[in-house]
């Protein structure tokens, strides 16, 4: 954020929105708004506590924030599309709007933090081999997640017309894809933490 | 891209922190510039060369293959 005024205005708006959500008894949304505000302003909060001044907002920070916002927007579109699929496929797993919005905001926030950390610290700290491994694992995770979601979503739609073989394949996919996704996440986390722990000097 | 920021910084006995303050960037930006892992804008390159009292082309060396 550019200056102290922008920072305080942003925090004030977040608090007002959180209070409105609390008044409407939408507690999970209020919690997500507060967490999101802390995440978005973490650099400023830390700098104000430690150095009593705003952190420098240099071109590298701006570039990293822009790239992270772009990734968050993509995540927003993907999560929205998945939710639309949930509603249109007539599955019994239609979430409450409050939980849907909370999950949507939370996933966008998580993508923002991971992206920012990646561009700010990890990309520069890790070697090209680790970055390549991280990219491969990311593709692996996305593919297994998409397979799992499509499998879960369209089971009722295609169930009446599928043969035994396809049903076995569907069952296999339903169990294999979460395992593949978890393995991908563990692998990525190991490389991610390695990148975070490398001390730049 | 390679840089000689570290070399010229040492000549003037300026710390990364001090240089960051002089050109109004974070210390991490100086670290990654010194490692050659960040391509600065022309404005930042100019500010750093001015702070280190050296010409831009002496401070930043571009590899023709890049």
Interface residues (C-beta under 8 A of the other chain):
Chain A: X55 X56 X58 X59 X60 X61 X120 X121 X124 X200 X201
Chain B: X20 X24 X25 X26 X28 X29 X31 X32 X35 X37 X38 X40 X41 X43 X44
